[in-house]
Amino acid sequence: MIRITLPAHPEEDVALAVSPLHECVLSLHVLLGPKHHALHHAWVRRLRALDPGLRREVDALGFVYRNQIPDLFIPTPDDAPEGFEQEVARVRALPPELLLAALGRPLYDHGGRRGRRLS
């Protein structure tokens, strides 16, 4: 059993952030690894009827969300809530070098070092 103990006034230590984009990426993660998400099996079975071309795209981009979710999809408590389209536009507007580092992270173990380029 895991127990989490919070101080008397946890509002300083607990934050909530809402993100439709993050929820979408988490759903794609479940589609690629349903064995790890038993509560979602019925939903995954219903999605087997997806267009085969779309399933191939979900699988082809799986390197981004199969094992871990890049930080750029996770909102911070300081971020103002945005709609899905706004969040997608924000990610698309990021500089290519930042996207490369964030999306390539699941493919590259930097050992905790920061500032190194992918070779």
C-alpha positions in Angstrom: 0.0 0.0 0.0 1.2 3.5 -0.8 0.3 6.3 1.6 0.7 9.9 0.8 0.8 12.3 3.7 0.0 16.0 3.1 0.7 18.8 5.4 -2.1 20.6 7.3 -2.5 23.2 4.4 -1.7 21.2 1.3 -2.9 23.9 -1.1 0.7 25.1 -1.4 1.9 21.6 -2.4 -0.9 20.4 -4.6 -1.8 21.8 -8.0 -4.4 21.0 -10.7 -4.0 21.7 -14.4 -6.5 21.0 -17.2 -5.3 20.1 -20.7 -7.4 18.6 -23.5 -4.1 17.9 -25.4 -2.6 16.0 -22.5 -5.8 14.0 -22.2 -5.6 13.2 -25.9 -2.0 12.0 -25.7 -2.8 9.9 -22.6 -5.6 8.3 -24.6 -3.2 7.5 -27.5 -0.9 6.0 -24.9 -3.7 3.7 -23.7 -4.5 2.6 -27.2 -0.9 1.4 -27.7 -0.6 -0.3 -24.4 -4.0 -1.6 -23.3 -2.6 -4.4 -21.2 -1.3 -1.8 -18.8 -4.7 -0.1 -18.5 -7.3 -2.7 -17.5 -10.0 -0.1 -16.7 -10.0 1.0 -20.3 -10.3 -2.4 -22.0 -13.9 -1.8 -23.1 -13.0 1.5 -24.6 -10.0 0.1 -26.4 -12.1 -2.7 -27.8 -14.6 -0.2 -29.2 -11.7 1.7 -30.9 -10.6 -1.4 -32.8 -13.2 -0.3 -35.4 -11.0 2.7 -36.2 -10.0 3.3 -39.8 -6.9 1.1 -40.4 -5.1 4.1 -41.9 -5.7 6.1 -38.7 -4.5 3.1 -36.6 -1.3 3.0 -38.6 -0.7 6.7 -38.0 -1.4 6.3 -34.2 1.1 3.4 -34.2 3.7 5.2 -36.4 3.7 8.2 -34.0 3.7 5.9 -30.9 7.4 6.6 -30.2 6.2 10.0 -28.8 3.7 8.6 -26.3 4.2 4.8 -26.0 6.5 4.7 -23.0 6.5 8.3 -21.6 4.8 11.6 -22.3 7.0 14.5 -23.4 6.8 17.4 -21.0 5.6 19.8 -23.7 2.2 18.0 -23.5 1.9 18.4 -19.8 0.5 21.7 -18.5 2.0 23.4 -15.5 -0.1 24.8 -12.7 0.7 28.3 -13.8 -0.6 27.8 -17.4 -4.0 29.3 -18.1 -6.5 26.7 -19.3 -6.6 26.4 -23.1 -8.8 24.6 -25.6 -7.4 21.7 -27.7 -6.9 23.8 -30.8 -5.0 26.5 -28.8 -2.8 23.8 -27.2 -2.0 22.2 -30.6 -1.2 25.7 -32.0 1.1 26.4 -29.0 3.0 23.1 -29.6 3.2 23.8 -33.4 4.7 27.2 -32.7 7.6 25.9 -30.7 11.0 26.2 -32.2 12.1 23.1 -34.1 15.1 22.5 -31.8 12.9 22.4 -28.8 10.4 20.0 -30.5 13.4 17.8 -31.5 14.6 17.6 -28.0 11.2 17.1 -26.5 9.8 14.6 -29.0 13.1 12.7 -29.4 13.6 12.3 -25.6 11.9 8.9 -25.5 14.4 7.7 -28.1 17.5 9.1 -26.4 18.8 8.6 -22.8 20.7 11.8 -22.0 21.6 10.4 -18.5 20.3 13.5 -16.8 22.6 15.8 -18.6 21.0 19.0 -20.0 21.9 21.0 -23.0 23.3 18.1 -25.1 22.3 17.8 -28.7 21.1 14.6 -30.3 23.7 13.2 -32.5 
